[in-house]
C-alpha cells in the first residue's frame, strides 16, 4: 500500500516527539485523508463510475489509520 505524506513524516520523528504529539498527528492524518477524498471526488468525471473518494482512500492507503 502507498504511504501518505503525513505517515512518512511521522515515521521520521523520534519516538519522544510521536508520543508527545499523538493528538496533533491523528488530527493531521484525518485532515490529509479528507483532502485526498475531496480531491478524488472532485475528479470524479474521469474516474470509474462506481468509485468514490472514501473507497479510493481505503484501497490506496489501507483505510483507517
KASULTA-V772278 format. One record per helix or strand of 3 or more residues. SS is the DSSP state (alpha for helix, beta for strand). FROM is the first residue (numbers start at 1). TO is the last residue. If there is no record, write none. Layout:
ss->SS from->FROM to->TO
ss->SS from->FROM to->TO
//
This chain:
ss->alpha from->5 to->12
ss->alpha from->15 to->20
ss->alpha from->22 to->42
ss->alpha from->44 to->46
ss->alpha from->53 to->61
//
